[in-house]
Amino acid sequence: MKKRNINITIIIILLLFIIDRFVWMPERVKGKTWMLESGRNLGDPMAYKWDFMLNGSEIVFNDNKRKEDYPSVYRNRQSKFYLLGCYFGNFYILDKIRREVIIYSEK
């Protein structure tokens, strides 16, 4: 009986994690302004729809930071980015190519 309760608890936690990942987490990213906390600068401040969009868990940057005006930001955005998480006011981004974690915090 105790083992069954543990299994049910693990299944519930996994379901909550999956629902959070695909339903609630993208909503937490949207509608906020994000400021660079650590890692490479991808634009500071950064906002959903203005600077980037989510395609599933992939982060796709808009072309509003031109190479001539923002050379370092433009260069830093030339990679593949993945939404690691959005927890406790922090937005965690994984650069798939460079294998770096970039952290933005809610403004």
C-alpha positions in Angstrom: 0.0 0.0 0.0 2.8 2.4 0.9 4.6 1.6 -2.4 1.4 2.3 -4.3 1.0 5.7 -2.7 4.6 6.6 -3.5 4.0 5.6 -7.2 0.9 7.7 -7.3 2.7 10.7 -5.8 5.5 10.4 -8.4 3.0 10.2 -11.2 1.2 13.3 -10.0 4.4 15.3 -9.6 5.5 14.3 -13.2 2.1 15.3 -14.6 2.2 18.6 -12.9 5.8 19.2 -14.2 4.7 18.3 -17.8 1.6 20.5 -17.6 3.7 23.4 -16.2 6.3 22.9 -18.9 3.9 23.1 -21.8 1.0 25.2 -20.5 1.9 27.5 -17.6 5.6 28.2 -18.2 5.1 29.9 -21.7 2.5 32.1 -20.1 4.9 33.2 -17.4 7.4 34.3 -20.0 4.9 36.4 -21.9 3.8 39.9 -20.9 6.9 40.6 -18.8 10.1 42.6 -19.3 13.3 40.7 -18.7 16.6 42.1 -17.6 20.0 40.4 -17.9 21.1 38.6 -14.7 24.1 36.6 -16.0 25.5 35.2 -19.2 25.6 36.7 -22.7 23.6 39.8 -23.5 20.7 38.9 -25.9 19.2 42.3 -25.5 18.5 44.3 -22.3 15.7 44.7 -21.6 14.0 41.9 -23.5 10.2 41.4 -24.0 8.1 38.7 -25.5 6.8 39.5 -29.1 9.1 42.5 -29.3 12.5 40.7 -29.0 11.6 37.0 -29.2 8.8 34.5 -29.7 8.4 30.9 -28.5 8.0 28.1 -31.0 7.3 25.2 -28.6 10.3 25.3 -26.3 12.6 27.0 -28.9 13.2 30.7 -28.6 13.2 32.5 -31.9 14.6 36.1 -31.9 13.0 38.8 -34.0 15.2 40.8 -36.3 14.7 44.1 -34.5 18.4 44.4 -33.3 20.3 45.3 -36.5 23.9 44.4 -36.9 24.9 48.0 -37.5 23.2 49.4 -34.4 23.7 46.5 -31.9 26.7 44.4 -33.2 27.3 42.5 -29.9 23.6 41.6 -29.3 23.2 40.7 -33.0 26.2 38.4 -32.8 25.0 36.8 -29.5 21.6 36.0 -31.0 23.2 34.0 -33.8 22.6 30.6 -32.2 19.9 28.2 -31.3 18.1 28.9 -28.0 15.9 26.7 -25.8 13.6 27.7 -22.9 15.0 25.9 -19.9 12.5 27.3 -17.4 10.8 30.3 -15.9 10.7 30.0 -12.2 10.6 32.5 -9.3 11.0 35.5 -11.5 13.9 34.1 -13.5 13.9 33.2 -17.1 16.5 30.5 -18.0 17.7 30.2 -21.6 20.0 27.4 -22.9 22.2 28.2 -25.9 22.2 24.8 -27.6 25.3 25.4 -29.7 27.6 27.0 -27.1 26.0 25.0 -24.2 25.7 28.0 -22.0 22.9 29.0 -19.6 21.7 32.6 -19.8 19.6 34.0 -17.0 17.2 36.9 -17.2 15.2 38.2 -14.2 11.8 39.9 -14.2 12.0 43.7 -14.2 
